């Protein structure tokens, strides 16, 4: 009878990868397989086709856009620890926010490594306006100020869209494009699912302000001689331009350097 399956060792030899990589690809769905280790097997027809045509070029490791856990928040806190200043949000405050609404942050991960993140905070309007006018800091936001997605007439503040910078500028750009695109998809999904009336953000660089205005945000406040602008987006506004802009992958997404940190924000 003609052989119908390969072992992991045979797949490794055929595709010129390690056995462990074959197992990893099977788990991630990048290689068709049946069963579980140690009895996992790979359909011969599928592996032969992949071997003949070739796998996707993996010079660029796959990125994922996933919900942030409390453990992830702690890791990010430690990543930023050398750059803490008086405006930094304490971990205790983040825990309090998540107690009220756990679905406020998404991470970009490369494998298991956190390489970027976005936070959406549904807040009371008076708190958001105080933030925009620089009357309070993000660390001053209390648990009772955070709203649940299930409430009516929600306003959302975008405190950060951040990429962890490396010496590889092209990789930083790739991660930035991926983060911006998926952040906006997340925003659109939330707007469709919930009663979100307004989005707010702060632009503190020319590039960040240009990005927000290109997405349809309108300036409503200005401090520090127009260097720091507060923006609003009414969801009742026409969506066509907004959706097109949000889903477009820019060649070089704008980024904001903060206090010479190794991390950089998109806005």
ROVEXPA-378850 format. One record per atom (N, C-alpha, C): x, y, z; residue in one letter; atom name. Coordinates in pm, whole numbers, plus 50000, padded with zeros to 5 digits. Atoms other than C-alpha are relative to their C-alpha. Example, Ala and Ser with C-alpha at 12.3 -4.5 7.8 and 13.67 -1.06 7.14 Angstrom:
2
- 50089, 49881, 50000, A, N
- 51230, 49550, 50780, A, CA
- 50090, 50120, 50000, A, C
- 49918, 49881, 49994, S, N
- 51367, 49894, 50714, S, CA
- 49923, 50109, 50073, S, C
// end
This chain:
267
- 50085, 49880, 50000, X, N
- 50000, 50000, 50000, X, CA
- 50089, 50125, 50000, X, C
- 49921, 49879, 50010, X, N
- 50131, 50344, 49909, X, CA
- 49997, 50077, 50132, X, C
- 49989, 49927, 49874, X, N
- 50256, 50543, 50205, X, CA
- 49917, 50128, 49995, X, C
- 50088, 49884, 49998, X, N
- 50008, 50812, 50307, X, CA
- 50047, 50110, 50096, X, C
- 49956, 49904, 49899, X, N
- 50189, 50983, 50596, X, CA
- 50151, 49999, 50016, X, C
- 49859, 49989, 49962, X, N
- 50533, 51106, 50695, X, CA
- 50010, 50017, 50151, X, C
- 49969, 49970, 49861, X, N
- 50689, 51113, 51040, X, CA
- 50061, 50140, 50006, X, C
- 49939, 49869, 49983, X, N
- 50824, 51437, 51185, X, CA
- 50144, 49999, 49951, X, C
- 49861, 50009, 50045, X, N
- 51178, 51317, 51114, X, CA
- 50008, 50003, 49848, X, C
- 50001, 50000, 50146, X, N
- 51093, 51249, 50750, X, CA
- 49966, 50139, 49945, X, C
- 50037, 49864, 50041, X, N
- 50926, 51591, 50717, X, CA
- 50119, 50094, 50015, X, C
- 49883, 49916, 49977, X, N
- 51235, 51755, 50865, X, CA
- 50104, 49981, 49890, X, C
- 49902, 50028, 50105, X, N
- 51456, 51585, 50609, X, CA
- 49953, 50055, 49865, X, C
- 50055, 49955, 50128, X, N
- 51225, 51669, 50317, X, CA
- 50002, 50152, 49988, X, C
- 50010, 49854, 50004, X, N
- 51177, 52037, 50409, X, CA
- 50126, 50069, 50048, X, C
- 49872, 49946, 49954, X, N
- 51531, 52079, 50543, X, CA
- 49982, 50094, 50119, X, C
- 50021, 49929, 49874, X, N
- 51418, 52192, 50887, X, CA
- 50029, 49902, 50112, X, C
- 49978, 50089, 49887, X, N
- 51470, 52054, 51235, X, CA
- 49869, 49930, 50036, X, C
- 50120, 50072, 49955, X, N
- 51231, 51803, 51390, X, CA
- 49915, 50090, 50089, X, C
- 50072, 49909, 49911, X, N
- 51140, 52060, 51656, X, CA
- 49924, 50107, 49921, X, C
- 50068, 49902, 50084, X, N
- 51056, 52312, 51384, X, CA
- 49879, 49938, 49933, X, C
- 50114, 50070, 50059, X, N
- 50833, 52055, 51217, X, CA
- 49884, 49991, 50099, X, C
- 50103, 50004, 49896, X, N
- 50647, 52009, 51547, X, CA
- 49939, 50138, 50022, X, C
- 50048, 49863, 49976, X, N
- 50623, 52386, 51596, X, CA
- 49907, 50044, 49887, X, C
- 50082, 49961, 50113, X, N
- 50487, 52440, 51246, X, CA
- 49867, 49924, 49998, X, C
- 50124, 50077, 49992, X, N
- 50233, 52164, 51298, X, CA
- 49906, 50063, 50103, X, C
- 50081, 49939, 49894, X, N
- 50115, 52328, 51620, X, CA
- 49942, 50133, 49956, X, C
- 50047, 49868, 50043, X, N
- 50087, 52672, 51457, X, CA
- 49907, 49994, 49880, X, C
- 50085, 50015, 50117, X, N
- 49901, 52533, 51157, X, CA
- 50072, 50028, 49869, X, C
- 49924, 49973, 50121, X, N
- 50180, 52610, 50910, X, CA
- 50032, 49872, 49922, X, C
- 49985, 50128, 50069, X, N
- 50213, 52239, 50828, X, CA
- 49878, 49913, 50033, X, C
- 50112, 50090, 49974, X, N
- 49913, 52004, 50786, X, CA
- 50047, 49879, 50080, X, C
- 49963, 50115, 49918, X, N
- 49918, 51729, 51047, X, CA
- 49876, 49939, 50063, X, C
- 50108, 50069, 49931, X, N
- 49703, 51479, 51230, X, CA
- 50056, 49940, 50129, X, C
- 49957, 50057, 49874, X, N
- 49722, 51365, 51590, X, CA
- 50088, 50095, 50079, X, C
- 49915, 49921, 49912, X, N
- 49943, 51491, 51869, X, CA
- 50129, 49926, 50029, X, C
- 49873, 50063, 49963, X, N
- 50299, 51432, 51978, X, CA
- 49976, 49901, 50114, X, C
- 49893, 50039, 50093, X, N
- 50452, 51180, 51999, X, CA
- 49950, 49924, 49877, X, C
- 50055, 50080, 50110, X, N
- 50212, 51015, 51751, X, CA
- 49953, 50087, 49883, X, C
- 50042, 49910, 50108, X, N
- 50170, 51312, 51520, X, CA
- 50050, 49947, 49866, X, C
- 49961, 50043, 50134, X, N
- 50179, 51234, 51147, X, CA
- 49959, 50107, 49899, X, C
- 50016, 49894, 50099, X, N
- 50193, 51451, 50835, X, CA
- 49955, 49939, 49868, X, C
- 50049, 50055, 50127, X, N
- 49987, 51381, 50519, X, CA
- 50104, 50014, 49889, X, C
- 49896, 50003, 50102, X, N
- 50226, 51282, 50241, X, CA
- 49969, 50095, 49884, X, C
- 50038, 49916, 50113, X, N
- 50034, 51459, 49963, X, CA
- 50022, 50148, 50032, X, C
- 49985, 49861, 49960, X, N
- 50036, 51786, 50158, X, CA
- 50147, 50038, 50010, X, C
- 49857, 49970, 49982, X, N
- 50405, 51771, 50250, X, CA
- 50072, 50001, 49866, X, C
- 49937, 50004, 50132, X, N
- 50505, 51674, 49897, X, CA
- 49970, 50127, 49921, X, C
- 50038, 49878, 50070, X, N
- 50312, 51972, 49759, X, CA
- 50078, 50121, 50054, X, C
- 49926, 49890, 49938, X, N
- 50477, 52210, 50006, X, CA
- 50147, 49993, 49960, X, C
- 49860, 50018, 50037, X, N
- 50819, 52066, 49926, X, CA
- 50024, 50041, 49855, X, C
- 49984, 49969, 50142, X, N
- 50762, 52108, 49552, X, CA
- 49986, 50150, 49973, X, C
- 50027, 49859, 50026, X, N
- 50622, 52462, 49560, X, CA
- 50082, 50092, 50088, X, C
- 49922, 49919, 49906, X, N
- 50811, 52588, 49862, X, CA
- 49911, 50065, 50102, X, C
- 50074, 49933, 49892, X, N
- 50702, 52736, 50193, X, CA
- 50012, 50150, 49985, X, C
- 49993, 49855, 49994, X, N
- 50638, 53100, 50259, X, CA
- 50134, 50042, 50058, X, C
- 49872, 49948, 49952, X, N
- 50958, 53297, 50304, X, CA
- 49985, 50045, 50145, X, C
- 50013, 49970, 49859, X, N
- 51010, 53315, 50680, X, CA
- 50112, 50088, 50052, X, C
- 49902, 49905, 49953, X, N
- 51281, 53577, 50690, X, CA
- 49936, 50100, 50094, X, C
- 50076, 49914, 49911, X, N
- 51013, 53793, 50847, X, CA
- 49912, 49911, 50089, X, C
- 50075, 50084, 49908, X, N
- 50881, 53616, 51155, X, CA
- 49857, 50050, 50014, X, C
- 50142, 49966, 49995, X, N
- 50503, 53606, 51183, X, CA
- 49967, 50084, 50122, X, C
- 50047, 49914, 49892, X, N
- 50338, 53878, 51391, X, CA
- 49856, 49963, 50035, X, C
- 50138, 50024, 49957, X, N
- 50019, 53838, 51595, X, CA
- 49951, 50120, 50079, X, C
- 50065, 49890, 49929, X, N
- 49775, 54091, 51741, X, CA
- 49903, 49938, 50099, X, C
- 50072, 50080, 49902, X, N
- 49643, 53947, 52067, X, CA
- 49970, 50082, 50126, X, C
- 50031, 49929, 49875, X, N
- 49477, 54060, 52393, X, CA
- 50116, 49992, 50099, X, C
- 49894, 49993, 49901, X, N
- 49720, 54166, 52663, X, CA
- 49951, 49943, 50133, X, C
- 50032, 50056, 49868, X, N
- 49719, 53967, 52988, X, CA
- 50065, 50086, 50109, X, C
- 49936, 49929, 49890, X, N
- 49813, 54098, 53332, X, CA
- 50150, 49970, 50004, X, C
- 49858, 50036, 50006, X, N
- 50140, 53908, 53298, X, CA
- 50071, 50081, 49893, X, C
- 49943, 49917, 50106, X, N
- 50202, 54092, 52969, X, CA
- 50019, 50143, 50048, X, C
- 49991, 49863, 49950, X, N
- 50130, 54423, 53141, X, CA
- 50120, 50017, 50093, X, C
- 49885, 49994, 49910, X, N
- 50391, 54345, 53405, X, CA
- 50131, 49999, 49920, X, C
- 49879, 50006, 50085, X, N
- 50647, 54255, 53136, X, CA
- 50025, 50136, 49936, X, C
- 49985, 49868, 50063, X, N
- 50581, 54585, 52958, X, CA
- 50044, 50105, 50102, X, C
- 49960, 49908, 49894, X, N
- 50614, 54769, 53289, X, CA
- 50150, 49990, 50026, X, C
- 49857, 50020, 49977, X, N
- 50957, 54615, 53339, X, CA
- 50083, 50048, 49880, X, C
- 49932, 49950, 50119, X, N
- 51054, 54696, 52979, X, CA
- 50018, 50151, 50006, X, C
- 49998, 49854, 49995, X, N
- 50973, 55062, 53044, X, CA
- 50065, 50054, 50127, X, C
- 49955, 49957, 49868, X, N
- 51114, 55071, 53398, X, CA
- 50119, 50096, 49996, X, C
- 49887, 49906, 50001, X, N
- 51448, 55237, 53309, X, CA
- 49962, 50141, 49958, X, C
- 50040, 49869, 50053, X, N
- 51250, 55522, 53151, X, CA
- 49886, 50061, 50079, X, C
- 50109, 49948, 49919, X, N
- 50995, 55578, 53428, X, CA
- 50022, 50147, 50033, X, C
- 49994, 49862, 49956, X, N
- 50915, 55941, 53500, X, CA
- 49875, 50030, 50080, X, C
- 50112, 49966, 49913, X, N
- 50660, 56131, 53703, X, CA
- 49865, 49979, 49934, X, C
- 50125, 50021, 50070, X, N
- 50397, 56075, 53433, X, CA
- 49969, 49851, 49974, X, C
- 50020, 50142, 50027, X, N
- 50438, 55696, 53414, X, CA
- 49883, 49946, 50080, X, C
- 50116, 50061, 49934, X, N
- 50130, 55489, 53498, X, CA
- 50046, 49881, 50083, X, C
- 49959, 50113, 49915, X, N
- 50196, 55257, 53797, X, CA
- 49926, 49872, 49964, X, C
- 50062, 50129, 50029, X, N
- 50125, 54888, 53755, X, CA
- 49870, 49983, 50080, X, C
- 50120, 50009, 49916, X, N
- 49873, 54910, 54042, X, CA
- 49882, 50069, 49934, X, C
- 50107, 49928, 50069, X, N
- 49674, 55163, 53841, X, CA
- 49949, 49921, 49880, X, C
- 50040, 50083, 50114, X, N
- 49675, 54938, 53534, X, CA
- 49914, 49883, 50046, X, C
- 50080, 50111, 49944, X, N
- 49545, 54650, 53749, X, CA
- 49860, 50050, 50033, X, C
- 50131, 49943, 49966, X, N
- 49265, 54877, 53872, X, CA
- 49916, 50025, 49875, X, C
- 50073, 49979, 50126, X, N
- 49170, 54977, 53516, X, CA
- 49944, 49869, 49948, X, C
- 50040, 50130, 50056, X, N
- 49160, 54613, 53409, X, CA
- 49895, 49930, 50087, X, C
- 50105, 50056, 49915, X, N
- 48944, 54522, 53708, X, CA
- 49864, 50049, 49954, X, C
- 50126, 49944, 50050, X, N
- 48678, 54751, 53563, X, CA
- 49974, 49956, 49857, X, C
- 50016, 50038, 50141, X, N
- 48742, 54659, 53197, X, CA
- 50130, 49936, 49955, X, C
- 49876, 50073, 50032, X, N
- 48996, 54391, 53107, X, CA
- 50038, 50009, 49853, X, C
- 49974, 50001, 50145, X, N
- 48963, 54434, 52729, X, CA
- 50038, 50139, 49951, X, C
- 49959, 49863, 50036, X, N
- 49155, 54760, 52692, X, CA
- 50134, 50005, 49927, X, C
- 49868, 49997, 50063, X, N
- 49494, 54658, 52552, X, CA
- 50021, 49878, 49912, X, C
- 49960, 50105, 50091, X, N
- 49613, 54455, 52254, X, CA
- 50150, 50010, 49977, X, C
- 49856, 50004, 50024, X, N
- 49973, 54345, 52200, X, CA
- 50031, 49950, 49860, X, C
- 49939, 50064, 50116, X, N
- 50174, 54279, 51888, X, CA
- 50111, 49911, 50054, X, C
- 49897, 50093, 49957, X, N
- 50385, 53969, 51945, X, CA
- 50070, 49938, 49880, X, C
- 49920, 50073, 50097, X, N
- 50665, 53820, 51741, X, CA
- 50045, 49873, 50071, X, C
- 49983, 50119, 49918, X, N
- 50659, 53464, 51862, X, CA
- 49937, 50027, 50135, X, C
- 50049, 49969, 49866, X, N
- 50625, 53507, 52238, X, CA
- 50048, 50135, 50049, X, C
- 49942, 49872, 49959, X, N
- 50802, 53843, 52243, X, CA
- 49905, 50115, 49970, X, C
- 50084, 49882, 50018, X, N
- 50601, 54163, 52292, X, CA
- 50081, 50107, 49928, X, C
- 49926, 49901, 50080, X, N
- 50706, 54415, 52025, X, CA
- 49919, 50128, 49976, X, C
- 50081, 49880, 50015, X, N
- 50422, 54668, 52037, X, CA
- 49866, 49981, 50070, X, C
- 50130, 50011, 49935, X, N
- 50087, 54748, 52192, X, CA
- 49916, 50125, 49978, X, C
- 50099, 49892, 50011, X, N
- 49774, 54964, 52182, X, CA
- 49906, 49991, 50118, X, C
- 50098, 49997, 49892, X, N
- 49545, 55074, 52462, X, CA
- 49884, 50091, 49961, X, C
- 50121, 49921, 50016, X, N
- 49186, 55196, 52427, X, CA
- 49933, 50010, 50137, X, C
- 50064, 49982, 49869, X, N
- 49036, 55344, 52745, X, CA
- 49863, 50066, 49984, X, C
- 50132, 49937, 49998, X, N
- 48659, 55397, 52754, X, CA
- 49985, 50077, 50133, X, C
- 49999, 49915, 49881, X, N
- 48629, 55690, 52995, X, CA
- 49882, 50097, 49999, X, C
- 50096, 49892, 49992, X, N
- 48393, 55956, 53118, X, CA
- 50053, 50119, 49923, X, C
- 49957, 49889, 50086, X, N
- 48400, 56259, 52888, X, CA
- 50076, 50107, 50076, X, C
- 49932, 49895, 49925, X, N
- 48502, 56499, 53162, X, CA
- 50144, 49961, 50034, X, C
- 49863, 50047, 49975, X, N
- 48807, 56284, 53239, X, CA
- 50084, 50013, 49874, X, C
- 49927, 49989, 50126, X, N
- 48906, 56272, 52872, X, CA
- 50034, 50146, 49970, X, C
- 49973, 49859, 50027, X, N
- 48873, 56649, 52836, X, CA
- 50109, 50054, 50093, X, C
- 49894, 49959, 49907, X, N
- 49090, 56699, 53145, X, CA
- 50135, 49950, 49952, X, C
- 49875, 50053, 50056, X, N
- 49353, 56476, 52982, X, CA
- 50044, 50082, 49880, X, C
- 49967, 49925, 50120, X, N
- 49337, 56662, 52652, X, CA
- 50050, 50140, 50034, X, C
- 49961, 49865, 49962, X, N
- 49370, 56998, 52827, X, CA
- 50119, 50002, 50096, X, C
- 49879, 50014, 49918, X, N
- 49666, 56865, 53027, X, CA
- 49978, 50041, 50146, X, C
- 50032, 49967, 49862, X, N
- 49487, 56923, 53357, X, CA
- 50029, 49882, 50093, X, C
- 49964, 50120, 49925, X, N
- 49546, 56563, 53471, X, CA
- 50088, 49912, 49913, X, C
- 49916, 50096, 50071, X, N
- 49785, 56282, 53375, X, CA
- 49929, 49865, 49996, X, C
- 50062, 50133, 50011, X, N
- 49699, 55927, 53271, X, CA
- 50009, 49923, 50132, X, C
- 49985, 50070, 49872, X, N
- 49828, 55803, 53607, X, CA
- 49892, 50040, 50100, X, C
- 50106, 49951, 49911, X, N
- 49544, 56005, 53770, X, CA
- 49865, 49935, 49972, X, C
- 50127, 50065, 50035, X, N
- 49272, 55797, 53599, X, CA
- 49971, 49890, 50101, X, C
- 50037, 50097, 49897, X, N
- 49090, 55596, 53865, X, CA
- 49909, 49891, 49943, X, C
- 50082, 50114, 50044, X, N
- 48905, 55265, 53839, X, CA
- 49858, 50044, 49967, X, C
- 50139, 49957, 50022, X, N
- 48568, 55439, 53867, X, CA
- 49983, 50089, 49877, X, C
- 50007, 49918, 50121, X, N
- 48656, 55661, 53569, X, CA
- 49990, 49914, 49874, X, C
- 50001, 50091, 50114, X, N
- 48685, 55358, 53338, X, CA
- 49861, 49943, 49980, X, C
- 50133, 50052, 50029, X, N
- 48367, 55244, 53163, X, CA
- 50009, 49861, 49937, X, C
- 50008, 50132, 50063, X, N
- 48258, 54902, 53040, X, CA
- 49951, 50018, 49856, X, C
- 50041, 49992, 50140, X, N
- 48210, 54836, 52668, X, CA
- 49849, 49984, 49985, X, C
- 50143, 50026, 50010, X, N
- 47851, 54729, 52739, X, CA
- 49914, 50121, 50035, X, C
- 50077, 49882, 49963, X, N
- 47749, 55076, 52861, X, CA
- 49957, 50078, 49875, X, C
- 50050, 49917, 50109, X, N
- 47565, 55329, 52646, X, CA
- 50081, 50128, 49985, X, C
- 49941, 49870, 50027, X, N
- 47707, 55639, 52479, X, CA
- 50145, 50009, 50051, X, C
- 49862, 50011, 49952, X, N
- 48076, 55553, 52524, X, CA
- 50092, 50096, 49924, X, C
- 49890, 49925, 50058, X, N
- 48372, 55781, 52464, X, CA
- 50129, 49925, 50030, X, C
- 49877, 50079, 49985, X, N
- 48715, 55622, 52409, X, CA
- 50122, 50089, 49981, X, C
- 49873, 49926, 50005, X, N
- 49056, 55774, 52476, X, CA
- 50111, 49903, 49958, X, C
- 49888, 50082, 50048, X, N
- 49363, 55638, 52293, X, CA
- 50128, 50054, 50063, X, C
- 49881, 49947, 49935, X, N
- 49658, 55684, 52530, X, CA
- 50131, 49967, 49929, X, C
- 49871, 50037, 50058, X, N
- 49921, 55499, 52331, X, CA
- 49986, 49897, 49890, X, C
- 49977, 50101, 50102, X, N
- 50011, 55310, 52016, X, CA
- 50152, 49993, 49988, X, C
- 49855, 49999, 49979, X, N
- 50367, 55200, 52077, X, CA
- 50070, 49879, 49938, X, C
- 49915, 50105, 50057, X, N
- 50638, 54999, 51902, X, CA
- 50132, 49998, 50076, X, C
- 49870, 50014, 49936, X, N
- 50945, 54864, 52080, X, CA
- 50107, 50008, 49891, X, C
- 49903, 49975, 50105, X, N
- 51230, 54999, 51872, X, CA
- 50125, 49912, 50013, X, C
- 49876, 50076, 50006, X, N
- 51534, 54796, 51765, X, CA
- 50094, 50071, 49902, X, C
- 49906, 49943, 50096, X, N
- 51839, 54866, 51549, X, CA
- 49961, 49971, 49855, X, C
- 50046, 50037, 50134, X, N
- 51657, 54709, 51253, X, CA
- 49885, 50092, 49958, X, C
- 50100, 49900, 50035, X, N
- 51473, 55005, 51101, X, CA
- 49889, 49943, 49912, X, C
- 50102, 50059, 50087, X, N
- 51296, 54799, 50834, X, CA
- 49902, 49914, 50080, X, C
- 50087, 50082, 49915, X, N
- 51165, 54559, 51097, X, CA
- 49911, 50089, 50086, X, C
- 50081, 49906, 49923, X, N
- 51049, 54852, 51309, X, CA
- 49883, 50053, 49916, X, C
- 50105, 49952, 50090, X, N
- 50855, 54983, 51007, X, CA
- 49895, 49893, 49977, X, C
- 50095, 50111, 50023, X, N
- 50701, 54640, 50942, X, CA
- 49908, 49984, 50120, X, C
- 50080, 50014, 49879, X, N
- 50586, 54613, 51303, X, CA
- 49906, 50119, 50015, X, C
- 50083, 49880, 49991, X, N
- 50459, 54972, 51295, X, CA
- 49880, 49994, 49907, X, C
- 50111, 50014, 50096, X, N
- 50250, 54908, 50982, X, CA
- 49898, 49899, 50051, X, C
- 50088, 50105, 49949, X, N
- 50111, 54589, 51133, X, CA
- 49919, 50050, 50119, X, C
- 50067, 49949, 49881, X, N
- 50028, 54763, 51462, X, CA
- 49892, 50101, 49965, X, C
- 50098, 49898, 50038, X, N
- 49854, 55061, 51302, X, CA
- 49880, 49938, 49930, X, C
- 50108, 50063, 50075, X, N
- 49653, 54846, 51062, X, CA
- 49906, 49922, 50093, X, C
- 50083, 50082, 49912, X, N
- 49533, 54607, 51332, X, CA
- 49935, 50080, 50111, X, C
- 50062, 49911, 49903, X, N
- 49470, 54884, 51582, X, CA
- 49873, 50061, 49944, X, C
- 50116, 49937, 50061, X, N
- 49232, 55050, 51340, X, CA
- 49890, 49899, 49969, X, C
- 50101, 50104, 50016, X, N
- 49061, 54723, 51259, X, CA
- 49928, 49973, 50132, X, C
- 50057, 50020, 49866, X, N
- 49009, 54675, 51633, X, CA
- 49903, 50114, 50033, X, C
- 50085, 49884, 49974, X, N
- 48868, 55028, 51661, X, CA
- 49868, 49990, 49923, X, C
- 50121, 50013, 50080, X, N
- 48624, 54965, 51377, X, CA
- 49909, 49890, 50053, X, C
- 50079, 50110, 49946, X, N
- 48513, 54634, 51527, X, CA
- 49927, 50043, 50127, X, C
- 50062, 49953, 49876, X, N
- 48449, 54796, 51866, X, CA
- 49888, 50099, 49971, X, C
- 50100, 49900, 50035, X, N
- 48259, 55082, 51702, X, CA
- 49873, 49934, 49948, X, C
- 50115, 50073, 50054, X, N
- 48033, 54835, 51520, X, CA
- 49927, 49924, 50111, X, C
- 50059, 50086, 49897, X, N
- 47977, 54615, 51828, X, CA
- 49939, 50077, 50116, X, C
- 50041, 49929, 49879, X, N
- 47926, 54883, 52093, X, CA
- 49950, 50141, 49968, X, C
- 50060, 49867, 50017, X, N
- 47761, 55220, 52146, X, CA
- 50107, 50108, 50021, X, C
- 49890, 49903, 49990, X, N
- 48078, 55424, 52088, X, CA
- 49965, 50123, 49916, X, C
- 50040, 49877, 50067, X, N
- 47997, 55785, 52002, X, CA
- 50120, 50086, 49962, X, C
- 49886, 49910, 50022, X, N
- 48336, 55955, 52023, X, CA
- 50132, 49930, 50031, X, C
- 49863, 50044, 49976, X, N
- 48707, 55874, 51997, X, CA
- 50086, 50124, 50023, X, C
- 49911, 49888, 49969, X, N
- 48973, 56100, 52146, X, CA
- 50146, 49953, 49996, X, C
- 49857, 50031, 49999, X, N
- 49350, 56114, 52108, X, CA
- 50078, 50130, 50013, X, C
- 49912, 49885, 49988, X, N
- 49644, 56347, 52166, X, CA
- 50114, 49985, 49901, X, C
- 49887, 49999, 50092, X, N
- 49897, 56437, 51897, X, CA
- 50107, 50094, 50052, X, C
- 49894, 49917, 49943, X, N
- 50229, 56563, 52031, X, CA
- 50118, 50019, 49905, X, C
- 49900, 49972, 50104, X, N
- 50434, 56559, 51710, X, CA
- 49925, 50034, 49872, X, C
- 50061, 49967, 50130, X, N
- 50368, 56686, 51359, X, CA
- 49953, 49874, 49930, X, C
- 50036, 50126, 50067, X, N
- 50366, 56327, 51231, X, CA
- 49874, 49939, 50063, X, C
- 50117, 50055, 49933, X, N
- 50117, 56211, 51495, X, CA
- 49875, 50079, 49970, X, C
- 50115, 49915, 50032, X, N
- 49890, 56507, 51429, X, CA
- 49953, 49978, 49857, X, C
- 50035, 50025, 50140, X, N
- 49903, 56441, 51055, X, CA
- 49925, 49867, 49986, X, C
- 50066, 50130, 50004, X, N
- 49808, 56077, 51112, X, CA
- 49857, 50011, 50049, X, C
- 50134, 49987, 49943, X, N
- 49510, 56166, 51331, X, CA
- 49908, 50078, 49907, X, C
- 50083, 49919, 50090, X, N
- 49384, 56433, 51093, X, CA
- 49969, 49926, 49871, X, C
- 50025, 50081, 50119, X, N
- 49422, 56195, 50799, X, CA
- 49893, 49895, 50023, X, C
- 50102, 50099, 49966, X, N
- 49196, 55949, 50982, X, CA
- 49865, 50063, 50032, X, C
- 50128, 49934, 49978, X, N
- 48926, 56210, 51027, X, CA
- 49985, 50066, 50136, X, C
- 50007, 49934, 49870, X, N
- 49005, 56335, 51380, X, CA
- 50007, 50153, 49981, X, C
- 50001, 49853, 50005, X, N
- 48936, 56707, 51441, X, CA
- 50062, 50056, 50128, X, C
- 49940, 49941, 49879, X, N
- 49146, 56922, 51677, X, CA
- 49896, 50078, 50081, X, C
- 50095, 49929, 49912, X, N
- 48949, 57053, 51977, X, CA
- 50070, 50070, 50115, X, C
- 49926, 49932, 49894, X, N
- 49223, 57167, 52215, X, CA
- 50145, 50011, 49958, X, C
- 49859, 49979, 50032, X, N
- 49578, 57295, 52201, X, CA
- 50072, 50057, 50121, X, C
- 49915, 49950, 49892, X, N
- 49850, 57343, 52461, X, CA
- 50144, 50002, 49951, X, C
- 49857, 49995, 50031, X, N
- 50222, 57414, 52458, X, CA
- 50026, 50055, 49859, X, C
- 49981, 49934, 50130, X, N
- 50201, 57649, 52157, X, CA
- 49971, 49909, 49881, X, C
- 50046, 50088, 50108, X, N
- 50015, 57398, 51937, X, CA
- 50086, 49874, 49983, X, C
- 49918, 50121, 50012, X, N
- 50280, 57130, 51995, X, CA
- 49925, 49878, 50054, X, C
- 50080, 50108, 49941, X, N
- 50026, 56924, 52192, X, CA
- 49854, 50031, 49971, X, C
- 50138, 49978, 50040, X, N
- 49681, 56895, 52034, X, CA
- 49911, 49884, 50041, X, C
- 50101, 50100, 49970, X, N
- 49372, 56712, 52153, X, CA
- 49905, 49986, 49883, X, C
- 50083, 50028, 50118, X, N
- 49154, 56546, 51887, X, CA
- 49876, 49920, 50038, X, C
- 50123, 50077, 49984, X, N
- 48803, 56406, 51858, X, CA
- 49957, 49944, 49864, X, C
- 50061, 50059, 50119, X, N
- 48639, 56173, 51606, X, CA
- 49859, 49959, 50037, X, C
- 50141, 50035, 49979, X, N
- 48259, 56158, 51600, X, CA
- 49967, 49883, 49909, X, C
- 50026, 50119, 50081, X, N
- 48148, 55813, 51483, X, CA
- 49880, 50018, 49908, X, C
- 50113, 49974, 50092, X, N
- 47840, 55962, 51317, X, CA
- 50048, 50060, 49869, X, C
- 49945, 49943, 50123, X, N
- 48074, 56116, 51058, X, CA
- 50010, 49894, 49892, X, C
- 49987, 50097, 50109, X, N
- 48102, 55954, 50711, X, CA
- 50121, 49911, 50020, X, C
- 49896, 50097, 49969, X, N
- 48310, 55637, 50735, X, CA
- 50088, 49962, 49882, X, C
- 49928, 50054, 50114, X, N
- 48429, 55577, 50381, X, CA
- 50147, 50039, 50000, X, C
- 49861, 49954, 49998, X, N
- 48742, 55791, 50397, X, CA
- 50073, 49943, 50121, X, C
- 49939, 50051, 49877, X, N
- 48806, 55680, 50753, X, CA
- 50040, 49855, 49986, X, C
- 49971, 50142, 50014, X, N
- 48784, 55309, 50676, X, CA
- 50114, 49979, 49901, X, C
- 49892, 50014, 50099, X, N
- 49003, 55345, 50367, X, CA
- 50134, 50037, 50060, X, C
- 49875, 49954, 49940, X, N
- 49265, 55537, 50561, X, CA
- 50048, 49902, 50106, X, C
- 49963, 50090, 49891, X, N
- 49257, 55299, 50855, X, CA
- 50060, 49870, 49950, X, C
- 49956, 50131, 50048, X, N
- 49308, 54987, 50649, X, CA
- 50119, 50009, 49905, X, C
- 49887, 49985, 50092, X, N
- 49576, 55133, 50424, X, CA
- 50131, 49984, 50075, X, C
- 49870, 50017, 49938, X, N
- 49928, 55017, 50508, X, CA
- 50093, 50107, 49945, X, C
- 49911, 49894, 50044, X, N
- 50148, 55323, 50494, X, CA
- 50141, 49946, 49984, X, C
- 49863, 50045, 50028, X, N
- 50501, 55288, 50363, X, CA
- 50090, 50022, 50119, X, C
- 49916, 49967, 49886, X, N
- 50651, 55453, 50669, X, CA
- 49913, 50066, 50106, X, C
- 50093, 49943, 49904, X, N
- 50408, 55499, 50961, X, CA
- 50070, 50098, 50093, X, C
- 49938, 49900, 49915, X, N
- 50477, 55812, 51167, X, CA
- 50021, 49947, 50140, X, C
- 49970, 50043, 49865, X, N
- 50636, 55759, 51505, X, CA
- 50049, 50118, 50082, X, C
- 49966, 49892, 49910, X, N
- 50700, 55974, 51806, X, CA
- 50109, 49956, 50096, X, C
- 49892, 50034, 49907, X, N
- 51025, 55970, 52001, X, CA
- 49969, 50064, 50133, X, C
- 50036, 49949, 49868, X, N
- 50967, 56006, 52373, X, CA
- 50118, 49988, 50095, X, C
- 49894, 49996, 49900, X, N
- 51243, 56110, 52608, X, CA
- 50118, 49911, 49967, X, C
- 49888, 50083, 50045, X, N
- 51506, 55928, 52400, X, CA
- 49988, 49854, 50044, X, C
- 50021, 50139, 49959, X, N
- 51351, 55599, 52505, X, CA
- 50023, 49908, 49882, X, C
- 49985, 50101, 50105, X, N
- 51413, 55278, 52317, X, CA
- 49865, 49967, 49939, X, C
- 50134, 50022, 50052, X, N
- 51037, 55252, 52276, X, CA
- 49953, 50126, 49931, X, C
- 50055, 49883, 50068, X, N
- 50856, 55478, 52034, X, CA
- 49852, 49982, 49980, X, C
- 50143, 50003, 50020, X, N
- 50493, 55569, 51997, X, CA
- 49965, 50046, 49860, X, C
- 50049, 49955, 50129, X, N
- 50303, 55602, 51675, X, CA
- 49923, 50129, 50017, X, C
- 50064, 49872, 49969, X, N
- 50086, 55872, 51836, X, CA
- 50029, 50033, 50145, X, C
// end
